[in-house]
Amino acid sequence: MSVKSHYTIDGQRWLRIGAATTLLGTNGATIKKWMGDGTLEWRQLRDNSPTLLVSERDVLHLRANRDVARKGNCETRRRSHAVRR
């Protein structure tokens, strides 16, 4: 039996931490840090469940912002190389 990577609960989509790490290119410790500091909304799959889920909306928002920042850093580096030449 395969494990689901996402769930829909009360109309909101939630991801397992493993799926979030894949989408964000990070590790579980970083995801848990973001859960603790409020960057990612999270919940348990069921009451007293060891399975933790994070909001898909928050993960995708964070991913989009990181991609934009990463792209901006690449373009800044390109411009600085062009100036040096």
PyMOL commands that set and color helices and strands:
alter all, ss='L'
color gray80, all
select helices_A, chain A and resi 17-24+28-37+56-84
alter helices_A, ss='H'
color red, helices_A
select strands_A, chain A and resi 6-9+12-16+42-44+52-55
alter strands_A, ss='S'
color yellow, strands_A
deselect
rebuild
show_as cartoon
